[in-house]
Amino acid sequence: MVENRPILTAVSHLVLLIGIAVIAFPLWMTFVASTHDQATMLRPPVPLWPGTHMLENYRTVLFEGFGTGAARTPLHVSLLNSLIMALGVSIGKIAISITAAYAVVYFRFPLRMFFFWLIFVTLMLPVEVRIVPTYQVVASLGMLDSYSGLIVPLIASATATFLFRQFFLSVPDELTEAARIDGAGPIRFFFDILLPMSRTSIAAIFVIQFIYGWNQYLWPLLITTKEGFYTAVMTLSRQVNTVDAAPDWNLIMAMAMLAMLPPVLVVVFMQRQFVKGLVETEK
């Protein structure tokens, strides 16, 4: 029987509400700032309630751009670039990782575990560590200022390979033997059996890698010089770092709200599959 403790319940709810407020208040202030004009944002006190310039601000940053030079790039171009990069990185990581894990688990070839641990060791080498030689390779292949240059160097993932390997090891051997008796070859077994069974793991990894690709800043900053390939994070950063002028905080906050929207929607619509892919133990 569960003991009823009203005081403990009230305290736990209070702590939960405080945590929600701490997380939500900056988002609320960002939204409020995106609905006012520049004069209001530069004049104290900072408003706590939405203003009347919301549609104007969002239309300006989304379709017209603001500022000078690269800052004039409309945000819808940067959002499209970020979307292409995030989808390319997440889908590419899943495709490479799941095939690599499949080869390591179900095929017997010399030094297969050595190659697996060689992949796993790359967890200690993030993009920032290998960014100079990676840039040299990308530049030599003529992939600067291109979607392939934004995506291809980031699609290898030791973490996803490890997670798929652990899942494949949990698949009963009887299932593999039954597929072999039924005449299923390696390709059919992979596509007809393993892929459907891996959908929750794929969904969880997709959400993580989509957010990872969307939030990339250093790599796109290094290999892109044309405004047409700037990502949303790059465009937002360039607007904040202004010289000899006060930033247009209302427009910057509108840009921040729009830049947050796609990853939030991915998490919201895929949260059930994401949670199942992380916590489901009985496949």
RAHUBEL-V540084 format. One record per pair of residues at least 24 apart in sequence whose ideal C-beta (glycine too) atoms are under 10 Angstrom apart, sorted by the first residue. I is the first residue (numbers start at 1). J is the second residue. Records with the same first field share a line. If there is no record, write none. Layout:
I->J, J
//
This chain:
27->256, 257, 260, 264
29->253
30->249, 252, 253, 254, 256, 257, 260
31->253, 254, 256, 257, 260
32->250, 253
33->57, 249, 250, 251, 252, 253, 254, 256, 257
34->58, 61, 249, 250, 251, 252, 253, 254, 255, 256, 257, 258
35->250, 253, 254, 257
36->249, 250, 253, 254
37->248, 250, 251
38->246, 247, 248, 249, 250, 251
39->250
40->249, 250
41->246, 247, 248, 249, 250, 251, 252, 253
42->246, 247, 248, 249, 250
46->249
51->250
53->250, 251, 254
54->250, 254, 257
56->250, 251, 254
57->248, 250, 251, 252, 253, 254, 255, 257
58->251, 254, 255, 257, 258
59->254
60->248, 250, 251, 254, 255
61->235, 236, 239, 248, 250, 251, 252, 253, 254, 255, 256, 257, 258, 259
62->254, 255, 258
64->251
65->227, 235, 239, 251, 255
66->239, 248, 251, 252, 254, 255
67->235, 238, 239, 242, 245, 247, 248, 251, 252
68->242, 245
69->227, 238
70->225, 226, 227, 230, 234, 235, 238, 239
71->227, 230, 235, 238, 239, 241, 242, 248, 251
72->227
73->226, 227, 228, 229, 230, 234, 235, 238
74->227, 235
75->230, 232, 235, 236, 239, 251, 254, 255, 258, 259
76->232, 258
77->227, 228, 229, 230, 231, 232, 235
78->220, 227, 228, 229, 230, 231, 232, 233, 234, 235, 236, 238, 255, 258, 259
79->214, 231, 232, 235, 255, 258, 259, 261, 262
80->228, 231, 232
81->147, 150, 220, 224, 228, 229, 230, 231, 232, 234, 235
82->150, 213, 214, 215, 216, 220, 230, 231, 232, 233, 234, 235, 259, 262, 263
83->210, 213, 214, 231, 232, 262
84->147, 150, 151, 213, 229, 231
85->147, 150, 151, 154, 210, 213, 214, 216, 219, 220, 229, 231, 232
86->150, 151, 206, 209, 210, 211, 212, 213, 214, 215, 216, 231, 232, 262, 263, 266
87->151, 206, 209, 210, 213, 214
88->147, 148, 150, 151, 152, 154, 155, 213
89->150, 151, 152, 153, 154, 155, 157, 209, 210, 212, 213, 214, 216
90->151, 154, 155, 157, 160, 202, 205, 206, 207, 208, 209, 210, 211, 212, 213, 214, 266
91->151, 155, 202, 206, 209, 210, 213
92->151, 152, 154, 155, 156, 157, 209, 213
93->151, 154, 155, 156, 157, 159, 160, 161, 205, 206, 208, 209, 210, 212, 213
94->155, 157, 160, 164, 198, 201, 202, 203, 205, 206, 209
95->155, 160, 202
96->155, 156, 157, 160, 161
97->155, 156, 157, 158, 159, 160, 161, 162, 163, 164, 165, 202, 205, 209
98->160, 161, 163, 164, 165, 167, 168, 190, 194, 195, 198, 201, 202, 205
99->161, 164, 190
100->156, 157, 158, 160, 161, 162, 164, 165
101->160, 161, 162, 163, 164, 165, 166, 167, 168, 169, 194, 198
102->161, 164, 165, 168, 186, 189, 190, 194, 195, 198
103->165, 186, 190
104->161, 162, 164, 165, 168, 169
105->164, 165, 166, 167, 168, 169, 171, 176, 194
106->168, 171, 176, 186, 189, 190, 194
107->186
116->158, 161, 162, 165
117->158
118->158
119->156, 157, 158, 161, 162, 165
120->158, 159, 161, 162, 165
121->158
122->156, 157, 158, 159, 161
123->157, 158, 159, 162
124->158
125->158
127->153, 154, 216, 218, 219, 222
128->218, 219
131->218, 219, 222, 223
132->222
134->219, 222, 223
135->219, 222, 223
138->219, 222, 223
139->223
143->223
144->222, 223, 224, 225, 226, 229
145->223, 224, 225, 226, 228, 229
146->223, 224, 226, 229
147->229
149->219, 220, 222, 223, 224, 229
150->213, 216, 219, 220, 223, 224, 229, 231
151->213, 219
153->219, 223
154->209, 212, 213, 216, 219, 220
155->209, 213
157->205, 208, 209, 212
159->205, 208, 209
160->201, 202, 204, 205, 206, 208, 209
163->198, 201, 204, 205, 208, 277, 278
164->194, 198, 201, 202, 205
166->201
167->194, 197, 198, 200, 201, 202, 277, 280, 283
168->194, 197, 198, 201, 283
170->197, 281, 282, 283
171->197, 198, 283
172->283
197->283
198->277, 283
199->273, 276, 277
200->272, 273, 274, 275, 276, 277, 278, 279, 280, 283
201->273, 276, 277, 278, 280, 283
202->273, 277
203->270, 271, 272, 273, 274, 275, 276, 277, 278
204->270, 273, 274, 275, 276, 277, 278, 279, 280
205->274, 277, 278
206->266, 270, 273, 274, 277
207->263, 266, 267, 269, 270, 271, 273, 274, 275, 277, 278
208->267, 274, 277, 278
210->262, 263, 266, 267, 270
211->262, 263, 264, 266, 267
212->263
213->263
214->259, 260, 262, 263, 266
215->259, 263
231->259
232->256, 258, 259, 260, 261, 262
233->259
235->259
//
